[in-house]
């Protein structure tokens, strides 16, 4: 979401960019991101610690995602799955709504640019971020919800690789 806000400021308020994106705001954004990630990981750990036993099944992924571990449980996972979905909704609603709002404002600002060269430059700046965001959102959703819908190990591995390896590797291309 910070990258979407950064793009929003750079396109919609280019003359105020350096004043608004000061080191204090950048540090605050990093701190909030870190604390929310820490809270999310601890909530996932608490959900997994409630599981008492596992089936004799192999995890076909290269990292132990909470949704993968929940599928291995022998006990009833209704409350844990409900908690997982509530967490996913909370942790995705605000960032996604912020990103969509910032891109709404960006597109409305770009459409007011009189020259086609300026519109092209602005769209090319934001297009890569939006494409990677959609890739990240799609594969992340497939990782967390796909394991509850289908139990295909191959689909889980492909989604996990796209979510954890490919998308972060594309970040340097977005920022350059």
DRENPA-3360 file (N, C-alpha, C; in nm, 2 decimals, always signed):
BEGIN
1 = XXXXXXXX = +0.08/-0.12/+0.00/+0.00/+0.00/+0.00/+0.09/+0.12/+0.00 ~ +0.20/+0.12/+0.06/+0.29/+0.23/+0.06/+0.34/+0.27/-0.07 ~ +0.36/+0.17/-0.16/+0.40/+0.20/-0.30/+0.29/+0.27/-0.37 ~ +0.17/+0.23/-0.35/+0.05/+0.29/-0.42/+0.04/+0.43/-0.37 ~ +0.06/+0.46/-0.24/+0.05/+0.59/-0.19/+0.16/+0.68/-0.25 ~ +0.28/+0.62/-0.26/+0.40/+0.69/-0.32/+0.37/+0.73/-0.46 ~ +0.32/+0.64/-0.54/+0.28/+0.67/-0.68/+0.17/+0.77/-0.69 ~ +0.07/+0.76/-0.60/-0.03/+0.86/-0.59/+0.02/+1.00/-0.57;
9 = XXXXXXXX = +0.11/+1.02/-0.47/+0.17/+1.15/-0.44/+0.26/+1.20/-0.56 ~ +0.33/+1.11/-0.62/+0.42/+1.14/-0.73/+0.34/+1.19/-0.85 ~ +0.23/+1.14/-0.87/+0.15/+1.18/-0.99/+0.05/+1.29/-0.96 ~ -0.02/+1.28/-0.85/-0.12/+1.38/-0.82/-0.07/+1.50/-0.75 ~ +0.04/+1.49/-0.68/+0.09/+1.61/-0.61/+0.25/+1.61/-0.63 ~ +0.29/+1.63/-0.75/+0.44/+1.62/-0.77/+0.52/+1.73/-0.70 ~ +0.47/+1.85/-0.69/+0.54/+1.95/-0.63/+0.55/+1.94/-0.48 ~ +0.45/+1.87/-0.42/+0.45/+1.85/-0.27/+0.51/+1.72/-0.23;
17 = XXXXXXXX = +0.56/+1.64/-0.32/+0.60/+1.50/-0.30/+0.71/+1.50/-0.19 ~ +0.82/+1.58/-0.20/+0.93/+1.57/-0.11/+0.89/+1.62/+0.03 ~ +0.79/+1.71/+0.04/+0.74/+1.76/+0.17/+0.66/+1.65/+0.24 ~ +0.57/+1.59/+0.16/+0.48/+1.49/+0.22/+0.56/+1.36/+0.25 ~ +0.64/+1.31/+0.16/+0.71/+1.18/+0.18/+0.84/+1.21/+0.25 ~ +0.84/+1.26/+0.37/+0.96/+1.29/+0.45/+1.01/+1.17/+0.52 ~ +1.13/+1.17/+0.57/+1.18/+1.05/+0.64/+1.10/+1.01/+0.76 ~ +1.03/+1.10/+0.82/+0.94/+1.06/+0.94/+0.83/+0.98/+0.89;
25 = XXXXXXXX = +0.76/+1.02/+0.78/+0.65/+0.94/+0.73/+0.70/+0.80/+0.68 ~ +0.81/+0.80/+0.61/+0.86/+0.67/+0.56/+0.89/+0.58/+0.68 ~ +0.96/+0.63/+0.78/+0.99/+0.55/+0.90/+0.86/+0.50/+0.97 ~ +0.76/+0.58/+0.98/+0.63/+0.54/+1.04/+0.57/+0.43/+0.95 ~ +0.57/+0.45/+0.82/+0.51/+0.34/+0.73/+0.58/+0.21/+0.75 ~ +0.71/+0.21/+0.76/+0.79/+0.09/+0.79/+0.75/+0.03/+0.92 ~ +0.74/+0.11/+1.02/+0.71/+0.06/+1.16/+0.57/+0.00/+1.16 ~ +0.47/+0.07/+1.10/+0.34/+0.01/+1.10/+0.33/-0.12/+1.02;
33 = XXXXXXXX = +0.40/-0.12/+0.91/+0.41/-0.25/+0.83/+0.47/-0.36/+0.91 ~ +0.58/-0.33/+0.98/+0.64/-0.43/+1.06/+0.55/-0.48/+1.17 ~ +0.49/-0.39/+1.24/+0.41/-0.43/+1.36/+0.28/-0.51/+1.31 ~ +0.22/-0.47/+1.20/+0.11/-0.55/+1.15/+0.15/-0.69/+1.10 ~ +0.27/-0.70/+1.04/+0.32/-0.83/+1.00/+0.35/-0.92/+1.12 ~ +0.41/-0.86/+1.23/+0.44/-0.93/+1.35/+0.31/-0.98/+1.42 ~ +0.21/-0.89/+1.42/+0.08/-0.93/+1.48/+0.01/-1.04/+1.40 ~ +0.02/-1.03/+1.27/-0.04/-1.13/+1.18/+0.03/-1.27/+1.20;
41 = XXXXXXXX = +0.16/-1.27/+1.21/+0.23/-1.39/+1.23/+0.20/-1.46/+1.37 ~ +0.19/-1.37/+1.47/+0.16/-1.42/+1.60/+0.02/-1.48/+1.61 ~ -0.08/-1.42/+1.54/-0.21/-1.47/+1.53/-0.22/-1.60/+1.46 ~ -0.14/-1.62/+1.35/-0.13/-1.75/+1.28/-0.07/-1.85/+1.37 ~ +0.03/-1.82/+1.45/+0.10/-1.91/+1.54/+0.00/-1.96/+1.64 ~ -0.08/-1.86/+1.70/-0.18/-1.90/+1.80/-0.29/-2.00/+1.74 ~ -0.33/-1.98/+1.62/-0.42/-2.07/+1.55/-0.36/-2.21/+1.54 ~ -0.24/-2.21/+1.49/-0.17/-2.34/+1.47/-0.15/-2.42/+1.60;
49 = XXXXXXXX = -0.12/-2.34/+1.70/-0.09/-2.41/+1.83/-0.21/-2.47/+1.89 ~ -0.33/-2.44/+1.85/-0.45/-2.50/+1.89/-0.48/-2.64/+1.83 ~ -0.41/-2.67/+1.73/-0.42/-2.80/+1.66/-0.36/-2.91/+1.75 ~ -0.43/-3.01/+1.78/-0.38/-3.11/+1.87/-0.30/-3.23/+1.80 ~ -0.35/-3.27/+1.68/-0.28/-3.38/+1.62/-0.29/-3.36/+1.46 ~ -0.20/-3.43/+1.39/-0.20/-3.42/+1.25/-0.22/-3.56/+1.19 ~ -0.27/-3.56/+1.07/-0.29/-3.68/+0.99/-0.15/-3.72/+0.94 ~ -0.14/-3.84/+0.89/-0.01/-3.88/+0.83/+0.00/-3.84/+0.69;
57 = XXXXXXXX = +0.02/-3.71/+0.67/+0.02/-3.65/+0.53/+0.15/-3.57/+0.52 ~ +0.20/-3.56/+0.40/+0.32/-3.48/+0.37/+0.28/-3.35/+0.31 ~ +0.35/-3.24/+0.36/+0.32/-3.11/+0.31/+0.40/-3.09/+0.18 ~ +0.33/-3.07/+0.07/+0.39/-3.06/-0.06/+0.41/-2.91/-0.10 ~ +0.48/-2.84/-0.01/+0.51/-2.70/-0.04/+0.65/-2.68/+0.02 ~ +0.71/-2.56/-0.01/+0.84/-2.54/+0.03/+0.84/-2.45/+0.16 ~ +0.73/-2.41/+0.21/+0.72/-2.35/+0.34/+0.59/-2.39/+0.41 ~ +0.59/-2.39/+0.54/+0.47/-2.43/+0.61/+0.37/-2.31/+0.63;
65 = XXXXXXXX = +0.28/-2.30/+0.54/+0.18/-2.20/+0.55/+0.07/-2.24/+0.64 ~ +0.02/-2.15/+0.72/-0.09/-2.20/+0.82/-0.21/-2.27/+0.75 ~ -0.24/-2.23/+0.63/-0.35/-2.30/+0.56/-0.32/-2.44/+0.53 ~ -0.19/-2.46/+0.50/-0.14/-2.60/+0.47/-0.15/-2.69/+0.60 ~ -0.11/-2.63/+0.71/-0.11/-2.70/+0.83/-0.25/-2.73/+0.88 ~ -0.34/-2.64/+0.86/-0.48/-2.66/+0.90/-0.55/-2.78/+0.82 ~ -0.50/-2.80/+0.70/-0.56/-2.91/+0.62/-0.51/-3.05/+0.68 ~ -0.40/-3.05/+0.75/-0.35/-3.17/+0.81/-0.41/-3.21/+0.94;
73 = XXXXXXXX = -0.48/-3.12/+1.00/-0.54/-3.14/+1.13/-0.65/-3.25/+1.13 ~ -0.65/-3.33/+1.24/-0.75/-3.43/+1.25/-0.87/-3.38/+1.32 ~ -0.86/-3.27/+1.39/-0.97/-3.21/+1.47/-1.06/-3.12/+1.38 ~ -1.17/-3.08/+1.43/-1.26/-2.99/+1.36/-1.20/-2.85/+1.36 ~ -1.19/-2.80/+1.24/-1.12/-2.67/+1.22/-1.21/-2.55/+1.19 ~ -1.34/-2.57/+1.22/-1.44/-2.47/+1.18/-1.40/-2.33/+1.24 ~ -1.37/-2.33/+1.37/-1.34/-2.20/+1.44/-1.21/-2.14/+1.39 ~ -1.11/-2.23/+1.37/-0.98/-2.19/+1.32/-0.99/-2.13/+1.18;
81 = XXXXXXXX = -1.07/-2.20/+1.09/-1.09/-2.16/+0.96/-1.16/-2.02/+0.95 ~ -1.26/-2.01/+1.04/-1.33/-1.88/+1.05/-1.24/-1.77/+1.09 ~ -1.15/-1.80/+1.19/-1.06/-1.70/+1.23/-0.96/-1.66/+1.12 ~ -0.92/-1.76/+1.04/-0.83/-1.74/+0.93/-0.90/-1.65/+0.83 ~ -1.02/-1.67/+0.80/-1.09/-1.59/+0.70/-1.12/-1.45/+0.75 ~ -1.15/-1.44/+0.88/-1.17/-1.30/+0.93/-1.03/-1.22/+0.93 ~ -0.92/-1.29/+0.96/-0.79/-1.22/+0.96/-0.76/-1.18/+0.81 ~ -0.79/-1.28/+0.72/-0.76/-1.24/+0.58/-0.84/-1.12/+0.53;
89 = XXXXXXXX = -0.97/-1.12/+0.57/-1.06/-1.01/+0.54/-1.01/-0.88/+0.59 ~ -0.97/-0.88/+0.72/-0.92/-0.76/+0.79/-0.79/-0.71/+0.73 ~ -0.70/-0.81/+0.71/-0.56/-0.77/+0.66/-0.56/-0.74/+0.51 ~ -0.67/-0.77/+0.44/-0.67/-0.74/+0.30/-0.77/-0.63/+0.26 ~ -0.87/-0.61/+0.34/-0.97/-0.50/+0.31/-0.91/-0.36/+0.31 ~ -0.84/-0.33/+0.41/-0.78/-0.19/+0.42/-0.67/-0.17/+0.32 ~ -0.57/-0.26/+0.30/-0.47/-0.23/+0.20/-0.53/-0.23/+0.06 ~ -0.62/-0.32/+0.03/-0.68/-0.32/-0.11/-0.76/-0.20/-0.13;
97 = XXXXXXXX = -0.84/-0.16/-0.03/-0.93/-0.04/-0.06/-0.84/+0.08/-0.07 ~ -0.73/+0.09/+0.01/-0.64/+0.20/-0.01/-0.57/+0.21/-0.14 ~ -0.53/+0.09/-0.19/-0.47/+0.08/-0.32/-0.57/+0.12/-0.43 ~ -0.69/+0.06/-0.42/-0.79/+0.10/-0.53/-0.82/+0.24/-0.53 ~ -0.84/+0.30/-0.41/-0.87/+0.44/-0.40/-0.75/+0.53/-0.46 ~ -0.63/+0.49/-0.42/-0.52/+0.57/-0.48/-0.51/+0.56/-0.63 ~ -0.53/+0.44/-0.68/-0.53/+0.42/-0.83/-0.65/+0.49/-0.90 ~ -0.76/+0.50/-0.83/-0.87/+0.58/-0.88/-0.83/+0.73/-0.89;
105 = XXXXXXXX = -0.77/+0.78/-0.79/-0.72/+0.92/-0.79/-0.61/+0.94/-0.90 ~ -0.52/+0.84/-0.91/-0.42/+0.85/-1.01/-0.47/+0.85/-1.15 ~ -0.57/+0.76/-1.18/-0.62/+0.75/-1.31/-0.70/+0.88/-1.35 ~ -0.78/+0.93/-1.25/-0.85/+1.05/-1.28/-0.75/+1.17/-1.30 ~ -0.64/+1.17/-1.23/-0.54/+1.28/-1.25/-0.47/+1.26/-1.39 ~ -0.44/+1.13/-1.43/-0.38/+1.11/-1.55/-0.47/+1.15/-1.67 ~ -0.60/+1.12/-1.66/-0.69/+1.15/-1.77/-0.70/+1.31/-1.79 ~ -0.66/+1.38/-1.69/-0.67/+1.53/-1.71/-0.54/+1.58/-1.77;
113 = XXXXXXXX = -0.44/+1.50/-1.79/-0.31/+1.55/-1.85/-0.34/+1.57/-2.00 ~ -0.30/+1.69/-2.05/-0.34/+1.72/-2.19/-0.26/+1.64/-2.29 ~ -0.13/+1.62/-2.27/-0.05/+1.55/-2.37/-0.05/+1.40/-2.36 ~ -0.05/+1.34/-2.48/-0.05/+1.19/-2.48/+0.08/+1.13/-2.43 ~ +0.19/+1.20/-2.45/+0.32/+1.16/-2.40/+0.32/+1.15/-2.25 ~ +0.26/+1.26/-2.19/+0.25/+1.26/-2.04/+0.16/+1.15/-1.99 ~ +0.05/+1.12/-2.06/-0.04/+1.02/-2.01/+0.03/+0.88/-2.02 ~ +0.11/+0.86/-2.13/+0.18/+0.73/-2.15/+0.28/+0.71/-2.04;
121 = XXXXXXXX = +0.36/+0.82/-2.01/+0.46/+0.81/-1.90/+0.40/+0.78/-1.77 ~ +0.29/+0.85/-1.74/+0.23/+0.82/-1.61/+0.17/+0.68/-1.60 ~ +0.10/+0.63/-1.71/+0.05/+0.50/-1.71/+0.16/+0.39/-1.70 ~ +0.27/+0.42/-1.77/+0.38/+0.32/-1.76/+0.44/+0.31/-1.63 ~ +0.44/+0.42/-1.56/+0.49/+0.42/-1.42/+0.41/+0.34/-1.33 ~ +0.28/+0.35/-1.34/+0.19/+0.28/-1.25/+0.15/+0.14/-1.30 ~ +0.16/+0.12/-1.43/+0.11/-0.01/-1.48/+0.18/-0.13/-1.43 ~ +0.32/-0.12/-1.41/+0.39/-0.23/-1.36/+0.36/-0.26/-1.21;
129 = XXXXXXXX = +0.34/-0.16/-1.13/+0.30/-0.18/-1.00/+0.16/-0.25/-0.99 ~ +0.07/-0.20/-1.07/-0.07/-0.25/-1.07/-0.07/-0.40/-1.11 ~ +0.02/-0.43/-1.21/+0.02/-0.57/-1.26/+0.08/-0.66/-1.15 ~ +0.19/-0.62/-1.09/+0.25/-0.70/-0.98/+0.15/-0.71/-0.86 ~ +0.08/-0.61/-0.83/-0.02/-0.61/-0.72/-0.13/-0.72/-0.75 ~ -0.18/-0.72/-0.88/-0.28/-0.82/-0.91/-0.22/-0.96/-0.91 ~ -0.10/-0.98/-0.95/-0.03/-1.11/-0.94/-0.02/-1.15/-0.80 ~ +0.03/-1.06/-0.71/+0.04/-1.09/-0.57/-0.09/-1.12/-0.50;
137 = XXXXXXXX = -0.19/-1.04/-0.53/-0.32/-1.06/-0.47/-0.38/-1.19/-0.52 ~ -0.37/-1.22/-0.65/-0.43/-1.35/-0.70/-0.36/-1.47/-0.65 ~ -0.23/-1.47/-0.65/-0.16/-1.59/-0.59/-0.17/-1.60/-0.44 ~ -0.17/-1.49/-0.37/-0.19/-1.49/-0.23/-0.33/-1.54/-0.19 ~ -0.43/-1.50/-0.27/-0.56/-1.56/-0.24/-0.57/-1.71/-0.27 ~ -0.50/-1.75/-0.38/-0.50/-1.89/-0.41/-0.43/-1.97/-0.30 ~ -0.32/-1.91/-0.24/-0.25/-1.99/-0.14/-0.34/-2.00/-0.01 ~ -0.41/-1.89/+0.03/-0.48/-1.90/+0.15/-0.62/-1.96/+0.14;
145 = XXXXXXXX = -0.69/-1.94/+0.03/-0.82/-1.99/+0.01/-0.82/-2.12/-0.08 ~ -0.72/-2.13/-0.16/-0.72/-2.25/-0.25/-0.70/-2.38/-0.18 ~ -0.62/-2.37/-0.07/-0.60/-2.50/+0.01/-0.73/-2.55/+0.07 ~ -0.83/-2.46/+0.10/-0.95/-2.50/+0.16/-1.05/-2.55/+0.05 ~ -1.03/-2.51/-0.07/-1.12/-2.55/-0.18/-1.07/-2.67/-0.25 ~ -0.94/-2.67/-0.30/-0.89/-2.79/-0.36/-0.76/-2.84/-0.29 ~ -0.74/-2.96/-0.30/-0.62/-3.02/-0.23/-0.52/-3.07/-0.33 ~ -0.50/-2.99/-0.44/-0.40/-3.03/-0.54/-0.27/-2.98/-0.50;
153 = XXXXXXXX = -0.17/-3.07/-0.47/-0.04/-3.03/-0.43/+0.03/-2.94/-0.53 ~ +0.01/-2.97/-0.66/+0.08/-2.90/-0.76/+0.03/-2.75/-0.77 ~ -0.10/-2.73/-0.76/-0.15/-2.59/-0.75/-0.10/-2.52/-0.63 ~ -0.09/-2.58/-0.52/-0.04/-2.52/-0.40/+0.10/-2.47/-0.41 ~ +0.19/-2.56/-0.47/+0.33/-2.53/-0.49/+0.34/-2.41/-0.59 ~ +0.27/-2.42/-0.70/+0.28/-2.31/-0.80/+0.24/-2.18/-0.74 ~ +0.13/-2.18/-0.67/+0.08/-2.05/-0.60/+0.18/-2.00/-0.50 ~ +0.23/-2.10/-0.42/+0.33/-2.06/-0.32/+0.46/-2.00/-0.38;
161 = XXXXXXXX = +0.51/-2.05/-0.49/+0.62/-2.00/-0.55/+0.60/-1.86/-0.61 ~ +0.48/-1.85/-0.68/+0.45/-1.71/-0.73/+0.43/-1.61/-0.62 ~ +0.37/-1.65/-0.51/+0.34/-1.56/-0.40/+0.47/-1.52/-0.32 ~ +0.56/-1.61/-0.30/+0.67/-1.59/-0.21/+0.80/-1.56/-0.28 ~ +0.81/-1.60/-0.41/+0.94/-1.58/-0.48/+0.93/-1.49/-0.60 ~ +0.84/-1.51/-0.69/+0.83/-1.44/-0.81/+0.79/-1.29/-0.79 ~ +0.68/-1.27/-0.71/+0.63/-1.14/-0.69/+0.74/-1.05/-0.62 ~ +0.81/-1.09/-0.51/+0.91/-1.01/-0.45/+1.03/-0.98/-0.55;
169 = XXXXXXXX = +1.05/-1.07/-0.64/+1.16/-1.05/-0.74/+1.13/-0.94/-0.84 ~ +1.00/-0.92/-0.86/+0.96/-0.81/-0.95/+0.97/-0.67/-0.89 ~ +0.98/-0.66/-0.76/+0.98/-0.53/-0.69/+1.09/-0.44/-0.75 ~ +1.21/-0.48/-0.77/+1.31/-0.39/-0.82/+1.28/-0.33/-0.96 ~ +1.21/-0.41/-1.04/+1.16/-0.36/-1.17/+1.06/-0.26/-1.16 ~ +0.97/-0.27/-1.06/+0.87/-0.17/-1.03/+0.93/-0.04/-0.99 ~ +1.02/-0.04/-0.90/+1.08/+0.08/-0.85/+1.18/+0.15/-0.94 ~ +1.22/+0.08/-1.05/+1.32/+0.14/-1.14/+1.26/+0.20/-1.26;
% end
